[in-house]
């Protein structure tokens, strides 16, 4: 699920919880979802984890936002990519 779709489908309380759990604001989640900003890898991982926790309790109404959809270079999360190895060194 894209973050923009997640933002539209969730309640204000759910969105506030995700923002708080990630250490960011709802406004920044909207900027990320709209493509105006790109998340840091650490924030992308926190958003994926928080949306996974919320999605578990919604009976399929909400999905998990994959971390690779939030960053400028999604290859950094591919363990088989040489790019990820270069960043680790």
TIVO-795947 format. One record per residue: residue number from 0; residue in one letter; x, y, z of N, C-alpha, C in turn. Coordinates in steps of 0.2 Angstrom, whole numbers, plus 5000, padded with zeros to 4 digits. Atoms other than C-alpha are relative to their C-alpha. Example, Ala and Ser with C-alpha at 12.3 -4.5 7.8 and 13.67 -1.06 7.14 Angstrom:
2
   seq   type     nu     nv     nw    cau    cav    caw     cu     cv     cw
     0      A   5004   4994   5000   5062   4978   5039   5004   5006   5000
     1      S   4996   4994   4999   5068   4995   5036   4996   5005   5003
END
This chain:
89
   seq   type     nu     nv     nw    cau    cav    caw     cu     cv     cw
     0      X   5004   4994   5000   5000   5000   5000   5005   5006   5000
     1      X   4997   4994   5000   5006   5017   4996   4999   5005   5006
     2      X   5001   4996   4994   5008   5030   5010   4994   5005   4999
     3      X   5006   4995   5002   4996   5042   5001   4994   4996   5001
     4      X   5006   5004   4999   4983   5028   5001   4999   4999   5007
     5      X   5000   5001   4993   4987   5024   5019   4997   5006   5004
     6      X   5002   4994   4997   4985   5042   5024   4992   5001   4999
     7      X   5007   4999   5001   4968   5043   5016   4995   4995   5003
     8      X   5004   5006   4998   4961   5026   5022   5000   5000   5008
     9      X   5000   5000   4992   4966   5028   5041   4997   5005   5003
    10      X   5003   4995   4996   4958   5037   5054   5005   5005   5003
    11      X   4996   4995   4997   4965   5053   5062   5004   4997   5006
    12      X   4997   5003   4994   4969   5043   5078   5006   4995   4997
    13      X   4995   5004   5002   4978   5030   5068   5006   5003   4997
    14      X   4995   4996   5003   4988   5042   5058   5005   5004   5005
    15      X   4996   4996   4994   4993   5052   5074   5005   4994   5003
    16      X   4996   5005   4996   4999   5035   5082   5006   4998   4996
    17      X   4994   5002   5004   5010   5031   5067   5005   5005   5000
    18      X   4996   4995   4999   5017   5048   5067   5004   5000   5006
    19      X   4997   5000   4994   5021   5047   5085   5005   4994   5001
    20      X   4996   5005   5000   5028   5030   5084   5006   5000   4996
    21      X   4994   4999   5005   5040   5035   5070   5004   5006   5002
    22      X   4997   4994   4998   5045   5051   5079   5000   5006   4995
    23      X   5001   4995   5005   5038   5062   5065   4993   5003   5001
    24      X   5006   4997   4999   5023   5073   5062   4995   4997   4995
    25      X   5005   5001   5006   5007   5070   5052   5001   5003   4994
    26      X   4999   4996   5006   5011   5084   5041   5006   4997   4996
    27      X   4994   5003   5004   5028   5075   5036   4997   4994   4997
    28      X   5003   5006   5003   5018   5059   5033   4997   5002   4994
    29      X   5003   4997   5006   5008   5069   5021   5005   5002   4994
    30      X   4995   4998   5005   5023   5076   5012   5003   4994   4997
    31      X   4997   5006   5002   5031   5059   5011   4995   4996   4995
    32      X   5005   5003   5004   5014   5052   5004   4999   5003   4994
    33      X   5001   4997   5006   5012   5065   4991   5006   5001   4996
    34      X   4994   5000   5004   5030   5063   4985   5004   5006   5000
    35      X   4996   4994   5000   5036   5080   4990   5006   4999   5004
    36      X   4994   5002   4997   5049   5072   5001   5002   4993   5000
    37      X   4998   5007   4999   5059   5056   5003   5002   4999   5007
    38      X   4998   5002   4993   5061   5047   5019   5007   4998   5001
    39      X   4993   5003   4998   5078   5043   5027   4999   4992   5000
    40      X   5001   5007   4999   5081   5024   5027   4997   4998   5007
    41      X   5002   5001   4993   5079   5024   5046   4992   5001   5001
    42      X   5007   4998   4999   5062   5033   5045   4996   4995   4996
    43      X   5004   5004   5004   5056   5022   5031   4999   4993   5004
    44      X   5000   5007   4996   5060   5006   5042   4995   5001   5006
    45      X   5005   4999   4995   5050   5014   5056   4993   5001   4998
    46      X   5007   4999   5003   5035   5019   5045   4998   4993   4998
    47      X   5002   5007   5002   5035   5001   5038   4997   4996   5007
    48      X   5001   5003   4994   5035   4994   5056   4993   5002   5003
    49      X   5006   4997   4997   5022   5006   5063   4993   4998   4996
    50      X   5006   5002   5004   5010   5003   5048   4998   4993   5000
    51      X   5001   5007   4999   5012   4984   5050   4996   4999   5006
    52      X   5004   5001   4994   5006   4985   5068   4993   5003   5000
    53      X   5007   4998   5001   4991   4996   5063   4996   4996   4996
    54      X   5003   5004   5005   4987   4985   5049   4997   4994   5003
    55      X   5002   5006   4996   4986   4970   5060   4993   5000   5003
    56      X   5006   4999   4996   4971   4977   5069   4994   5002   4996
    57      X   5005   4997   5004   4961   4983   5054   4996   4995   4996
    58      X   5003   5005   5004   4955   4967   5047   5000   5001   4992
    59      X   4999   4999   5007   4962   4971   5030   4998   5007   4997
    60      X   5002   4993   5002   4956   4989   5029   5006   5004   4998
    61      X   4994   4996   5001   4974   4996   5030   5005   4994   4998
    62      X   4994   5004   5002   4990   4988   5022   5006   5003   5003
    63      X   4993   4998   4998   5008   4989   5026   5003   5004   4995
    64      X   4996   4996   5005   5018   5003   5018   5007   4998   5000
    65      X   4993   5003   5001   5034   4995   5011   5005   5006   5001
    66      X   4994   4995   4999   5050   5004   5016   5003   5002   4993
    67      X   4996   4998   5007   5057   5004   4998   4996   5005   4996
    68      X   5004   4995   5004   5042   5015   4992   5001   5007   5003
    69      X   4999   4993   4996   5048   5029   5004   5006   5003   4999
    70      X   4993   4998   5000   5066   5031   5000   5002   5002   4992
    71      X   4998   4998   5006   5075   5039   4985   5003   4994   4996
    72      X   4997   5006   5003   5085   5023   4982   4998   4994   5003
    73      X   5002   5006   4996   5075   5008   4986   5004   4994   4999
    74      X   4995   5006   5000   5089   4996   4981   5004   4999   5006
    75      X   4996   5000   4994   5097   5000   4998   4997   4994   5004
    76      X   5003   5006   4996   5085   4987   5005   5000   4993   4997
    77      X   4999   5006   5003   5089   4974   4993   5006   4996   5002
    78      X   4994   5003   4997   5101   4962   5002   5005   4997   4994
    79      X   4996   5003   5005   5107   4955   4985   5003   5005   4995
    80      X   4997   4994   5004   5111   4972   4977   5007   5002   5002
    81      X   4993   4998   4998   5129   4977   4976   5000   5007   5003
    82      X   5001   4993   4998   5123   4995   4979   5000   5000   5008
    83      X   5001   5000   4993   5118   4990   4997   5006   4998   5004
    84      X   4993   5002   4997   5135   4982   5000   5005   5006   5000
    85      X   4995   4994   5001   5144   4998   4994   4998   5005   5006
    86      X   5002   4995   4994   5133   5008   5007   5002   4998   5006
    87      X   4999   5002   4993   5137   4997   5021   5008   5000   5001
    88      X   4993   5000   4999   5156   4998   5018   5002   5007   5002
END
